[in-house]
Amino acid sequence: MSRLFSLENLYQLNLSLLITHEIDSAFWKEWEFFGLPGGIQLFLLLNFALVILLLHGYERLVRKQSLWKMFSWLVIAAGFIAALLHGYFLAAGHPQFRLAASLITLVAILLTSVAQTTIMLKQE
């Protein structure tokens, strides 16, 4: 059971959930929601850069190379930001991200970020 909740598995799960959320964000045209200039093209470019960066962080975590803690905290922060920001917009009545799959993904991101935070604090 402890292997299931290893830092490596939680990082991988959280990153996978965040990527899934970004796929969902494309459905909801999140670039319009946040007024991102450049539309879908900039949205895709930013997501590509983030995925490459965070996959690199996963490799560093697995190998326990320098900066692995920073990358883990970065994924945790992204998870909390995504869940809490969208939670705020949902509470404010915005119609986006109200499908069951969208909501489940956001809740799963929040719970995984909490679990990953717990493991990271034990690493300190």
Backbone as CSV, one residue per row, in Angstrom:
resi,resn,N_x,N_y,N_z,CA_x,CA_y,CA_z,C_x,C_y,C_z
1,MET,0.827,-1.205,0.000,0.000,0.000,0.000,0.865,1.261,0.000
2,SER,1.987,1.239,0.739,2.831,2.424,0.791,3.448,2.726,-0.574
3,ARG,3.711,1.683,-1.376,4.244,1.890,-2.727,3.224,2.616,-3.603
4,LEU,1.948,2.314,-3.378,0.884,2.963,-4.140,0.922,4.475,-3.918
5,PHE,1.252,4.876,-2.703,1.295,6.296,-2.368,2.724,6.820,-2.306
6,SER,3.598,6.262,-3.126,4.968,6.764,-3.185,4.965,8.130,-3.863
7,LEU,5.990,8.889,-3.601,6.101,10.211,-4.204,6.133,10.118,-5.726
8,GLU,6.840,9.120,-6.244,6.905,8.941,-7.697,5.517,8.682,-8.290
9,ASN,4.749,7.800,-7.645,3.408,7.496,-8.155,2.470,8.688,-8.042
10,LEU,2.574,9.432,-6.947,1.706,10.607,-6.781,2.063,11.710,-7.769
11,TYR,3.344,11.915,-8.023,3.775,12.893,-9.026,3.196,12.488,-10.386
12,GLN,3.379,11.219,-10.735,2.900,10.725,-12.029,1.378,10.856,-12.136
13,LEU,0.659,10.504,-11.086,-0.795,10.619,-11.090,-1.224,12.075,-11.193
14,ASN,-0.614,12.940,-10.402,-0.982,14.355,-10.422,-0.708,14.978,-11.793
15,LEU,0.452,14.667,-12.356,0.777,15.201,-13.678,-0.203,14.670,-14.728
16,SER,-0.553,13.413,-14.644,-1.519,12.829,-15.588,-2.887,13.491,-15.452
17,LEU,-3.291,13.746,-14.221,-4.563,14.443,-13.995,-4.513,15.875,-14.523
18,LEU,-3.390,16.548,-14.303,-3.252,17.914,-14.812,-3.280,17.944,-16.342
19,ILE,-2.645,16.975,-16.978,-2.684,16.900,-18.440,-4.112,16.628,-18.910
20,THR,-4.802,15.732,-18.213,-6.204,15.454,-18.541,-7.045,16.719,-18.390
21,HIS,-6.781,17.466,-17.334,-7.495,18.736,-17.136,-7.219,19.701,-18.288
22,GLU,-5.994,19.737,-18.772,-5.669,20.629,-19.882,-6.360,20.191,-21.171
23,ILE,-6.543,18.899,-21.359,-7.334,18.417,-22.500,-8.772,18.908,-22.351
24,ASP,-9.302,18.790,-21.142,-10.648,19.287,-20.850,-10.713,20.800,-21.055
25,SER,-9.630,21.488,-20.679,-9.568,22.945,-20.853,-9.662,23.337,-22.321
26,ALA,-9.109,22.514,-23.203,-9.221,22.792,-24.641,-10.685,22.686,-25.075
27,PHE,-11.398,21.707,-24.533,-12.825,21.574,-24.842,-13.586,22.832,-24.439
28,TRP,-13.265,23.368,-23.274,-13.961,24.545,-22.753,-13.379,25.859,-23.285
29,LYS,-12.376,25.779,-24.148,-11.714,26.961,-24.709,-11.234,27.894,-23.596
30,GLU,-10.424,27.325,-22.734,-9.960,28.052,-21.559,-9.206,29.330,-21.907
31,TRP,-8.567,29.372,-23.062,-7.846,30.576,-23.465,-8.808,31.747,-23.579
32,GLU,-10.052,31.493,-23.962,-11.063,32.559,-24.010,-11.514,32.920,-22.598
33,PHE,-11.681,31.913,-21.771,-12.129,32.083,-20.389,-11.189,33.013,-19.625
34,PHE,-9.876,32.834,-19.821,-8.882,33.644,-19.125,-8.364,34.808,-19.969
35,GLY,-8.895,34.976,-21.182,-8.463,36.078,-22.036,-7.020,35.960,-22.482
36,LEU,-6.556,34.742,-22.692,-5.172,34.506,-23.103,-4.977,34.977,-24.543
37,PRO,-4.070,35.919,-24.775,-3.826,36.345,-26.156,-3.196,35.200,-26.953
38,GLY,-3.448,35.167,-28.227,-2.876,34.113,-29.057,-3.773,32.899,-29.201
39,GLY,-4.862,32.862,-28.462,-5.841,31.788,-28.605,-5.271,30.396,-28.410
40,ILE,-5.810,29.470,-29.178,-5.443,28.067,-29.056,-3.958,27.842,-29.333
41,GLN,-3.376,28.639,-30.225,-1.969,28.415,-30.570,-1.042,28.660,-29.380
42,LEU,-1.225,29.759,-28.676,-0.418,30.024,-27.486,-0.748,29.027,-26.378
43,PHE,-2.024,28.688,-26.239,-2.467,27.704,-25.249,-1.731,26.374,-25.454
44,LEU,-1.684,25.904,-26.692,-0.988,24.651,-26.990,0.511,24.760,-26.748
45,LEU,1.092,25.858,-27.150,2.529,26.060,-26.953,2.882,26.068,-25.466
46,LEU,2.106,26.769,-24.659,2.353,26.813,-23.220,2.198,25.431,-22.590
47,ASN,1.165,24.701,-23.006,0.952,23.363,-22.457,2.065,22.409,-22.866
48,PHE,2.535,22.511,-24.094,3.651,21.683,-24.543,4.877,21.943,-23.674
49,ALA,5.187,23.221,-23.461,6.358,23.583,-22.647,6.207,23.073,-21.213
50,LEU,5.019,23.200,-20.649,4.798,22.717,-19.284,4.930,21.204,-19.177
51,VAL,4.387,20.477,-20.143,4.475,19.016,-20.112,5.934,18.570,-20.205
52,ILE,6.689,19.163,-21.131,8.111,18.815,-21.262,8.848,19.102,-19.948
53,LEU,8.612,20.268,-19.379,9.273,20.665,-18.133,8.934,19.701,-16.999
54,LEU,7.659,19.380,-16.842,7.243,18.551,-15.715,7.588,17.080,-15.920
55,LEU,7.669,16.626,-17.164,8.181,15.274,-17.425,9.672,15.208,-17.078
56,HIS,10.393,16.262,-17.382,11.804,16.343,-16.992,11.922,16.282,-15.461
57,GLY,11.010,16.960,-14.789,10.992,16.923,-13.331,10.727,15.532,-12.791
58,TYR,9.861,14.796,-13.460,9.585,13.416,-13.045,10.846,12.555,-13.163
59,GLU,11.563,12.740,-14.257,12.817,12.001,-14.437,13.798,12.337,-13.309
60,ARG,13.891,13.615,-12.955,14.787,14.028,-11.867,14.347,13.418,-10.536
61,LEU,13.039,13.353,-10.314,12.521,12.758,-9.083,12.886,11.279,-9.006
62,VAL,12.630,10.550,-10.070,12.916,9.114,-10.090,14.394,8.850,-9.853
63,ARG,15.243,9.677,-10.430,16.704,9.504,-10.295,17.276,10.228,-9.075
64,LYS,16.416,10.959,-8.353,16.831,11.762,-7.202,17.978,12.706,-7.564
65,GLN,17.834,13.331,-8.734,18.814,14.314,-9.185,18.450,15.685,-8.630
66,SER,19.378,16.616,-8.753,19.151,17.957,-8.219,17.844,18.542,-8.738
67,LEU,17.242,19.339,-7.904,15.995,20.065,-8.180,14.747,19.184,-8.197
68,TRP,14.855,17.902,-7.837,13.667,17.053,-7.877,12.594,17.543,-6.917
69,LYS,12.995,18.078,-5.769,12.004,18.593,-4.812,11.276,19.804,-5.391
70,MET,12.020,20.668,-6.064,11.402,21.846,-6.665,10.334,21.431,-7.681
71,PHE,10.655,20.449,-8.512,9.688,19.991,-9.512,8.463,19.371,-8.854
72,SER,8.670,18.625,-7.787,7.540,18.030,-7.093,6.635,19.120,-6.515
73,TRP,7.240,20.132,-5.910,6.446,21.244,-5.378,5.753,22.016,-6.505
74,LEU,6.384,22.098,-7.660,5.778,22.774,-8.806,4.504,22.054,-9.260
75,VAL,4.549,20.727,-9.318,3.359,19.953,-9.694,2.269,20.120,-8.633
76,ILE,2.664,20.087,-7.370,1.702,20.291,-6.280,1.046,21.666,-6.410
77,ALA,1.850,22.697,-6.625,1.314,24.053,-6.765,0.362,24.145,-7.947
78,ALA,0.738,23.548,-9.073,-0.138,23.553,-10.248,-1.464,22.871,-9.929
79,GLY,-1.394,21.782,-9.172,-2.614,21.073,-8.794,-3.522,21.916,-7.922
80,PHE,-2.951,22.532,-6.887,-3.761,23.382,-6.009,-4.324,24.583,-6.761
81,ILE,-3.516,25.194,-7.591,-3.978,26.360,-8.358,-5.136,25.966,-9.274
82,ALA,-4.976,24.871,-10.011,-6.040,24.423,-10.924,-7.320,24.129,-10.160
83,ALA,-7.227,23.356,-9.095,-8.422,22.959,-8.346,-9.089,24.160,-7.675
84,LEU,-8.308,24.984,-7.016,-8.889,26.101,-6.272,-9.405,27.209,-7.191
85,LEU,-8.675,27.500,-8.255,-9.117,28.535,-9.187,-10.425,28.131,-9.866
86,HIS,-10.476,26.889,-10.336,-11.706,26.439,-10.993,-12.837,26.266,-9.980
87,GLY,-12.499,25.885,-8.760,-13.517,25.827,-7.708,-14.132,27.192,-7.459
88,TYR,-13.294,28.218,-7.457,-13.789,29.592,-7.289,-14.740,29.970,-8.431
89,PHE,-14.315,29.671,-9.665,-15.158,30.019,-10.811,-16.458,29.220,-10.825
90,LEU,-16.409,27.982,-10.401,-17.634,27.183,-10.298,-18.572,27.793,-9.266
91,ALA,-18.031,28.172,-8.108,-18.833,28.785,-7.049,-19.410,30.125,-7.495
92,ALA,-18.689,30.814,-8.386,-19.156,32.111,-8.893,-20.209,31.951,-9.985
93,GLY,-20.499,30.706,-10.373,-21.571,30.462,-11.328,-21.161,30.321,-12.778
94,HIS,-19.869,30.271,-13.055,-19.430,30.090,-14.439,-19.874,28.714,-14.943
95,PRO,-20.311,28.622,-16.199,-20.847,27.349,-16.708,-19.789,26.319,-17.114
96,GLN,-18.542,26.735,-17.274,-17.504,25.812,-17.722,-17.150,24.810,-16.616
97,PHE,-16.650,23.653,-17.044,-16.129,22.617,-16.157,-17.191,22.050,-15.209
98,ARG,-18.416,21.961,-15.668,-19.499,21.421,-14.842,-19.877,19.982,-15.211
99,LEU,-19.250,19.444,-16.243,-19.508,18.045,-16.577,-18.915,17.150,-15.490
100,ALA,-19.494,15.974,-15.314,-19.024,15.054,-14.266,-17.530,14.760,-14.410
101,ALA,-17.068,14.495,-15.616,-15.648,14.179,-15.819,-14.766,15.367,-15.447
102,SER,-15.208,16.576,-15.747,-14.448,17.782,-15.388,-14.345,17.920,-13.880
103,LEU,-15.471,17.745,-13.210,-15.498,17.892,-11.752,-14.686,16.801,-11.062
104,ILE,-14.824,15.575,-11.533,-14.059,14.460,-10.945,-12.565,14.701,-11.118
105,THR,-12.172,15.183,-12.289,-10.756,15.461,-12.530,-10.239,16.530,-11.576
106,LEU,-10.997,17.595,-11.392,-10.567,18.674,-10.490,-10.485,18.203,-9.039
107,VAL,-11.447,17.410,-8.604,-11.411,16.884,-7.235,-10.233,15.928,-7.072
108,ALA,-10.006,15.092,-8.071,-8.876,14.153,-8.012,-7.546,14.895,-7.968
109,ILE,-7.438,16.000,-8.709,-6.224,16.824,-8.667,-6.014,17.373,-7.257
110,LEU,-7.067,17.872,-6.659,-6.968,18.431,-5.308,-6.538,17.355,-4.309
111,LEU,-7.181,16.205,-4.339,-6.850,15.126,-3.398,-5.429,14.602,-3.612
112,THR,-5.027,14.487,-4.862,-3.675,14.018,-5.160,-2.645,15.049,-4.718
113,SER,-2.947,16.322,-4.890,-2.032,17.377,-4.436,-1.871,17.352,-2.920
114,VAL,-2.961,17.090,-2.199,-2.885,16.975,-0.739,-2.012,15.784,-0.353
115,ALA,-2.233,14.648,-1.000,-1.435,13.447,-0.698,0.034,13.667,-1.036
116,GLN,0.297,14.292,-2.174,1.683,14.548,-2.585,2.347,15.530,-1.597
117,THR,1.611,16.509,-1.135,2.135,17.451,-0.153,2.514,16.720,1.135
118,THR,1.660,15.820,1.588,1.921,15.056,2.804,3.229,14.272,2.686
119,ILE,3.439,13.621,1.566,4.659,12.850,1.351,5.871,13.789,1.258
120,MET,5.716,14.910,0.572,6.836,15.854,0.451,7.248,16.409,1.807
121,LEU,6.285,16.694,2.681,6.620,17.228,3.990,7.401,16.220,4.818
122,LYS,7.159,14.952,4.592,7.921,13.905,5.283,9.347,13.810,4.744
123,GLN,9.568,14.312,3.501,10.891,14.293,2.887,11.796,15.385,3.442
124,GLU,11.174,16.425,3.984,11.941,17.596,4.460,12.716,17.277,5.713
